[in-house]
Amino acid sequence: MSISLEYALEHKNEPAVLCCRAEEGTVLNEHNLEDPALFPDLCDTGLLDVTGAYTIAQCLGATLTKTCDSLTALTADNTTNIQEVADEAAEEEAPAEEAEAVAVPAVPAGTQVKISGGVVKLYIAEGKDIAIEFPV
């Protein structure tokens, strides 16, 4: 099953594996990639080998050099135009700086704010029991 762009970016350092057959010359995007959460079971059963596989971040925008079946790891043998990946240390440093700059607004009494699983859940008791959820 293919993954969303948001999910691909969350798992950008996981191995890149095709979710379905793709033809030579295909420019790869998130819809061509398999969910990395399935890899441990697939590797244990021998259905998948991710040895030498590029990461998801490297393969977004890359091109297949030959037609490949589903559950094929994307490697130097079948992929070209691999993307350069930014330095991880600089990448991790930037979000930490942004988090410090975010101010938390005051909320009225009876208001509950929860953040779980990447979603903000806001419940406001006053008014008409307003509940708002959005991804972060």
C-alpha positions, 0 to 999 in steps of 0.5 A: 500500500502506498504512503502519503507525503507527510508519512514519507517525510516522517519516515525519510530515513527508512529504506525505500521499497516499491509498493507495486510494480513500476516501469522503467523511467518512472519518477518516484514519489510517495505513491510508489513507496511501501509503508516502512512499518511492514518491513520487519515482518517482511524481512523476517519471512524472507519476502524483503531484503533491504540491504543496500537500499536508499532511504525514502528521502533519497528516492523522492524524485529519483528515476527507475532504471528498469521495471521492478515488481512490488517489494523491490528495494530501491538501490543503485542497481535500479535507481538513478537521480538520487536526491542529496540529503541535508546534514542531519545535525543541522536539520535537527537543530532547526526544529529545536530553535523553532519550538523555543520561539512558539508562544503558548496562548492563554486558554479560557477556563474549562478548556482542554488541549491535548497533543497526541499522535501528531494531532492537537485536540482542543476542547472548549467547554464554554460556548457549545462544547466546541471540539477542534482537532488538527494535525501539527 
